[in-house]
Amino acid sequence: MGDILEACNARRREAAARTTAKLAAQVLESGSYVPTRYRRALEVRIDAPHASLAELAAGLGWSKDTYAAVLRRALSGVRNA
């Protein structure tokens, strides 16, 4: 049962990462002003769409929670549009 749950969670994680990378690209392509901190979070997600939040955060020298919050804020405009 544990293997099935792990596989399901992995598929959900990968799908969410792909969706987030697409949204990040939309934000950057929109031509709207994006603060530097948000731009960095978006670019890292686009460059490594299969990486975990922890891996992306480590690459920036941020905690996973900080990265997730910055990414969420950077994407909030496109999700609300």
Rosetta blueprint (number, residue, H / E / L):
1 M L
2 G H
3 D H
4 I H
5 L H
6 E H
7 A H
8 C H
9 N H
10 A H
11 R H
12 R H
13 R H
14 E H
15 A H
16 A H
17 A H
18 R H
19 T H
20 T H
21 A H
22 K H
23 L H
24 A H
25 A H
26 Q H
27 V H
28 L H
29 E H
30 S L
31 G L
32 S L
33 Y L
34 V L
35 P L
36 T H
37 R H
38 Y H
39 R H
40 R H
41 A H
42 L H
43 E H
44 V H
45 R H
46 I H
47 D H
48 A L
49 P L
50 H L
51 A L
52 S L
53 L H
54 A H
55 E H
56 L H
57 A H
58 A H
59 G H
60 L H
61 G L
62 W L
63 S L
64 K H
65 D H
66 T H
67 Y H
68 A H
69 A H
70 V H
71 L H
72 R H
73 R H
74 A H
75 L H
76 S H
77 G H
78 V H
79 R H
80 N H
81 A L
